[in-house]
Amino acid sequence: MTTTRPPTIGAADTSARGAAGKPSSWRMALRSLLRDWVTLLAGIYIVVLLVSVAFPAFVSPYSAQEQNLRQALLPPLSPGDGGPPHILGTDAVGRDVLSLLIEGGRISITVAVISVLLSGLVGVVLGLVAGYRRGWVDDLVMRVSDLQLGFPTLLIALFVLFTIGPGFANMLLVMAILRWPVYARLTRGLVLSLREREFVEGAVALGAGPMRIIFRHILPNLVSPLVVLATLELARMILLEATLSYLGLGIQAPLTSWGLQIEVGNEKIRTAWWLVTMPGTAMFLTALSVTLFATWLRGITDPTDRWRWLLRGSSTHKTRGSRRRRKDESR
């Protein structure tokens, strides 16, 4: 009887195993990330963005609310009035655009992260219960999710916020409620396939209860697709918050966000293009970087594709090395 083994990773990687005998997966994942320069740049951008929004006092050249009418509507790379230069220019009341971007990113990312956590928690719990219990619970959860997904997300958000009023808390609640069916449907589909697997049937035969089966045997196998979905939903939530704020139903002054900055700068787009371009570019780069990083994260966390991603660059490196040796031998 023959068995299929994973690809051999070499003596260097085998010797890097821990004392408990487990391979150093984090070191191998870091190597694969260093070999993929596009994902590496996306990861560096995400880290820089998170550090900036987490510690704005150490990064922002000015206070986000500091006004200076003598330096209103300055273009990018303009000198400051006795302070650091305005790298991204100033707005109509002399506030530094870079400082506003950092403050707006803090609000936008906070809204996106909290809404993803809330919607993911509700959706995963309902999906687990619906997929494992089946019956009327499954029918109820799926029919409600089908009904909600049948309407455009933005249309529902606009109607609800117009009814209850805009604001930080209201927008956060609406965004969390709107996206739970995505997590519920994905979780339910995966649970339906996993509950028929041999390891689940074996756990049932050994007398394991439903809670132990769900949280010990089924939920760990959902981590990879759920992490990827949550990462992609993070980019979607950032864009949704920007849209609602641009339309006047999201973040309200004196708070700021990228969408609200675009709405305010839209009035002066012909004379001060940087007021719209800078927050729009920040949103684009953030959504693109999160999407690229989510693709890499899926390959690393998926057991079936992990070896391909970990050995992705090493095979290319070995091929190039063999080609060089052949050229040297021919000479």
N, C-alpha and C positions, 0 to 999 in steps of 0.2 A: 504494500500500500504506500503510495507516494503522497507526500504533503507539500503544499505550496508555502514557501517561506518568503518573508519580505526581502527586498534587495539588501545586499551587503553594503554597509556604509563605510567600511574601512577600519584600520586599526586605530587611527587617531580618534575617530568618533567613538569607537567601542571602548577605548581606554578612558573616555571622559564620562563614564557612568558613575553614578553616585555610590555611596557606601552601601545603600540598600539594594543595589543591583538594578536600579531604574536608569534608563538612558536619559542623558541631559537634553530633554526636548527643548527647553528654552534656549540653550546654546545653539542647537541646530536650527531652531526657528529664527534666531538672530542672524545666523549665517545666511539663510535663505533670503532674509529681508535685505541684508547688505548686498546680495547679488542682484536684487531687483531694484534698480535705481529709481524707477518711477514710483513704486510703492514707498521706497525710502524717503523720497522727497515729500510725498503726501504725509507720511508719518511725522517727518520733521515739522512740516507746517502745522499739523494738528497739535504737536507738543508745544510749539511756540505760541499758538493761539490759546491753548489751555493755560499756559503759564501767564500769558498777558492778561487774560480775563480773570484769573484767580488772584493775581497780585498786581492790580492796576496801579497802585501807589508807587511801585518800584519801576514800572515800565512807562507809564504815561508821562510825556514831557510837561503837560499842564493838567490842571483840574478840568474835568469835562464840563463844568459849569462856569469856568472862569471866562469873563467877557472882557473884550478890549475893542471898543468901537473905532479906535484909531487904526487898528489892523484888521478891519472887516474886509472879507472877500479877497484875501490875499491868495495868489496862486501857489501851487506846490513849490517847495524849496525856497520859500521866502524867509528872510532873516526875522528873528523874533525881536520884540521890544524889550531888550535887556535880558533876554532868556534864550532858551534853545530855539533853533530854527523851526519853522512850521513845515515839516517835511511833506505833508499832504495838504497844506493850505489852511485857510480859516473859513468860517461860515459868515452869515450876514451880520452877526453880532460880535465877531472877532474870536469865537471859540476855536480851539485847535481841532482840526478834523481827525487827526490821528488819535487824540484823546477821546473824541466822541466815538470813533470806531471801536476802541477798546471797551468803552462803557456800553455801547450798543451791543457788542458781541457778548458781553457778560449777561445782559438781559436776554438776548435771543437764545444763547446756548442754555441758560438756566431754564427757560420755558420749554425748550426742546427736550432736555434731559428729563425733567420732571414729568412731562406729558408722556414720554416714551416709557418711563418706569411705571406710571400709573396704568396706562393702557396695556402695557405688556403684562403686568400683574393680573389685571382683571381677565384679559384674554387667555392667558396661559391656564389659569385656574379653571375657567369655564370650558376651555378646550380639553383639559385633562378629564374633567368630570363627564363631559359629553362623550368623549371617545371611549372611555373605559366602561361607563355605566350603560351607555346606549339608551334605548327606550324613549320615553316621553321627554326625558331631560335632553337627550341629543336632538330630538325634533324641535323642542322649544328654543334651544340655543342657536341652532342652525337657521331656523325660520326668522328669528329676530335679527341675526347677522345678515341674512339675505335681504331682509327688508331694509336694513340700514345701508348696506352696500349698494342697493338699487338706486340711491339718490347721490348726486355729486357731493363730495365732502365739503367743498368750498361753499356750495349753496346752503347746506344745512348749517354750517358754521355762521354764515352771514345772517340767516334767518334767526337763529337762536341768540346771537349776540345783539342783533337789532331789537330783539324782544326783551332780553334781560339787561341789556346795557353793556358797553365795552368796559375794559379794565383788565388788570393783570390776572386776578383770580378767576374771573369769568372766562377769559380766553383759555386759561390753563385747563379749567374743567371741561370746556367744550372740546378742546383738542384731544384730551385724554379719552373722552367718551366716544369720539368719532372713530378712533383707530383700533379699538379693542377687537372688532370682528376679524381683522387681519391676523392677529395672533391666535385667536380662537380657531379659525379654520385651519391654519397651518398645524397647530398643536393637535387638533382632532384627527386630521389626516395621518399624521405620524403615529399617533397612539393606536389608531385602527390597524396599522401595519405592524407595529411592535407587539401588540397584545397577542398576536398569533405566532410569534417567534418561539423557538424552543426554550430559551432561557426564562421567558415569562411562564410558559406552561410548566416548566420544571419548578419554578417558585410556587405556583399554585398547587402543584402536586405535593410539595413539601409542607403545605399548610400556611403559607405566607398570606397575610391579610391584604385587602385592597390598598390601604395607605402605604404599606411597606413596598408593595409591588410598584405603585406609582412613583414614589419618591426615591426608591433604592434601585429599581431596575429600568423604569421607563424614562423618568425625567432626565437622568444623566445622558441618555442618548439623544435628547432634544437640544442639548446645549449649543451644538454647532449651528444648526439652522436658525435657532432663536436668536443667537448672538448676531448672526449675519442680518437677519430681518430687523432686529432692533437698531443695528448700525445704519442700515438703509433708511429706516423710519426716522432716525435722527436728522438726516439730511432733508427728508420730506417735511418734518416738523419745523425746521428752520425756515424753509421756503413758505410754509403755510402761515407761520407767525408773521413773516415779512409781508405777505399778501394782505392779511387782516389788518396789520398796522398801517399799511399804505392806504387802505380803504377807510381808515378812521375808526375801525371797530376793534383794534387790538391795544397795543401799548399806548398810553396817553401821557402827555407832558405833566409833570416835569421829568418823568422817566423817558428813556430813549432806547431805540433799537434800530437795527439796520433798515427795516422796512419803514419806520417812521422818519428816519433820516432821508431816505429817498423821497418820501412824500413831501417833506419840508423843502428839500433842495430842488424839487421838480419845478418850482416857480422861477428859479434862476438858472435853469439848465443852459440857456444860451450864453449867459455872461459868466457863470461859474460852474463849468462842467464837472469839476471835481467833487462837488457836493452830491452828485448822483453816481458818478463813476466809481468813487472809492468804496462806498458801502455795497454797491452792486458787485464789484470785483471781489470784495470780501465774502459775500454770500456764494458767488460762483466757485471760488477757490475752496471754500469750506465744504460745499456739497460735493465737488469733484474729489477732494482729498478723502472725505469720509467714504465715498463709494469705492474708490480704489483700495483703501485700507480694508474695507469690508470684504472685497473679493479675495485679498490675500489671507485675511483672517479665516474665511471659510475653508480655503485650501489647507491651512495649517491645522484647523480643529476637526476636519472631516477625516475619520479613520481610513476611508477608502482612497482618498486623494493625498493624504499627508506625505507619503513617501515620494510622490512625484514632485511636490512642492519643495520638500527638503533637499532632494537631489537634483533640483531643476538646473541650478547653475554649475554643480560639480561635474555633471556629464559633459557640459559644454567646455568647461575648463580642461577636463581630461582629453577631450577630442582635440582641442587646440594644442595641448602639450604633445600629444602623439604626432600631430602634423608637424610640429616644429622638430621633433626628434627625427622624423622621416627625412625632412629637408636636410638636417645636419648630416645624417648618414649618407644621403645621396651625394652630398658635397665631398 
